[in-house]
Amino acid sequence: MSTLTKPNHMGRKISRIRELKDMKQEALAQAMGTNQQTVSILENSETIDDEKLAEVAKALGVTVDAIKNFSEEAVLNIIGNTYNDSNVVNGNAYSCNFNPLDKLMESVEENKRLYERLLKSEQDKIEYLEKLLKVK
């Protein structure tokens, strides 16, 4: 029984981190001050010198250690253990940070206040018109 370990392919790790950050090769190249072909060659390289790795890490907004220790399995475990689909409605994540009933009651109270102001205005108008009729 053979227990072969996966090679520590730095280029693939950089590629996966870039993809997880929803970044294209062109964007990474621009952040590094190089071109897309250089990034492609970099992502196909199994080993990368520390100076270049530091440059890539800075452009990706991660540490060199994060790239060196990146593990696809660890990322999937974190996502699997922290994802909660109880807030998914029609395929969209929905998290309500207020009580909708409280908001409804606030609008009901506001409508009552507005109605009372309107009623008072109408009563004032009637009083004014009655005064005008008495004067005639």
C-alpha positions in Angstrom: 0.0 0.0 0.0 1.5 3.3 -1.1 1.1 6.5 0.8 2.1 9.1 -1.6 1.7 12.7 -0.5 0.5 15.4 -2.8 3.3 17.7 -4.0 3.3 21.2 -2.4 2.5 23.0 -5.7 2.8 26.7 -4.9 1.4 27.8 -8.2 -1.9 25.9 -7.7 -2.2 27.4 -4.2 -1.8 30.9 -5.6 -4.3 30.1 -8.3 -6.9 28.8 -5.9 -6.5 31.8 -3.5 -6.9 34.1 -6.4 -10.0 32.3 -7.6 -11.5 32.3 -4.1 -10.9 36.1 -4.0 -12.8 36.3 -7.3 -9.8 37.8 -9.0 -8.7 37.3 -12.6 -5.1 36.7 -13.6 -5.1 40.2 -15.3 -6.1 41.8 -12.0 -3.4 40.0 -10.1 -0.9 40.9 -12.8 -1.9 44.5 -12.5 -1.6 44.5 -8.7 1.9 43.0 -9.1 2.9 45.4 -11.9 3.4 42.6 -14.5 1.4 41.0 -17.2 -1.1 38.1 -17.4 1.3 35.7 -19.0 3.8 36.1 -16.1 1.0 35.3 -13.7 0.0 32.2 -15.8 3.6 31.0 -15.8 3.8 31.6 -12.0 0.6 29.6 -11.4 2.0 26.7 -13.3 5.2 26.7 -11.3 5.6 24.1 -8.6 8.1 26.1 -6.7 8.4 29.9 -6.3 11.2 31.8 -4.7 10.5 33.6 -1.5 10.9 37.1 -2.9 8.3 36.5 -5.7 6.0 34.7 -3.2 6.1 37.8 -1.0 5.2 40.0 -4.0 2.2 37.7 -4.8 1.1 37.5 -1.2 1.0 41.3 -1.0 -0.9 41.6 -4.3 -3.5 39.0 -3.0 -3.7 40.6 0.4 -2.6 37.5 2.3 0.5 36.5 4.1 3.3 34.3 2.7 2.4 31.7 5.3 -1.2 31.7 4.2 -0.1 30.7 0.7 2.5 28.2 1.9 0.0 26.5 4.3 -3.1 26.8 2.0 -5.2 23.7 1.9 -8.3 23.2 -0.2 -9.6 20.7 2.2 -9.3 23.1 5.1 -11.2 25.8 3.2 -14.0 23.3 2.4 -14.1 22.2 6.0 -14.4 25.8 7.2 -17.2 26.5 4.7 -19.0 23.2 5.5 -18.8 23.8 9.3 -19.9 27.5 9.2 -22.4 27.6 6.4 -26.0 27.8 7.7 -28.7 27.6 5.0 -31.6 28.6 7.4 -31.4 32.1 6.0 -31.6 31.2 2.3 -34.8 32.3 0.6 -35.2 31.6 -3.1 -31.5 30.9 -3.4 -30.5 34.2 -1.8 -28.9 34.5 1.6 -31.3 36.7 3.7 -30.5 37.9 7.1 -33.0 40.2 8.7 -31.4 42.4 11.3 -34.6 43.9 12.5 -38.0 42.6 13.6 -40.4 43.1 10.8 -43.4 43.3 13.2 -41.7 46.2 15.0 -41.3 48.0 11.7 -44.9 47.4 10.9 -46.1 48.7 14.2 -43.9 51.8 13.8 -45.6 52.5 10.4 -49.1 52.0 12.0 -48.2 54.5 14.7 -46.9 57.0 12.2 -50.1 56.6 10.1 -52.2 57.3 13.3 -50.2 60.4 14.0 -50.6 61.6 10.4 -54.4 60.9 10.5 -54.8 62.8 13.7 -52.9 65.8 12.2 -55.2 65.6 9.2 -58.3 65.4 11.3 -57.2 68.4 13.4 -56.5 70.4 10.2 -60.0 69.6 8.9 -61.6 70.5 12.2 -59.7 73.9 12.2 -61.0 74.5 8.6 -64.6 73.7 9.6 -64.3 76.1 12.6 -63.0 78.9 10.3 -65.7 78.4 7.8 -68.4 78.5 10.5 -66.9 81.8 11.8 -67.2 83.2 8.2 -70.8 82.1 8.0 -71.7 83.7 11.3 -70.1 87.0 10.2 -72.4 87.2 7.2 
